[in-house]
């Protein structure tokens, strides 16, 4: 449980570096769920298992940096 508490204190900066054109509907919906609106847009989220799972599914489109 302490791992989850410590993980939530960290922040992740997520940036889209590749276009979603040509990818399936799930990839586009995952980008939307993360709050990314287009190329080179950045969002900051808490480092949670749910966010990490979304990042892992579309890691080929994203660039992630820990803050």
Secondary structure, DSSP 4 states (H G I P E B T S, - for coil): -HHHHHHHHSEEEEEE-S--TTS-HHHHHHHHHHT--STT-EEEEE--HHHHHHHHHTTTTEEEEE-
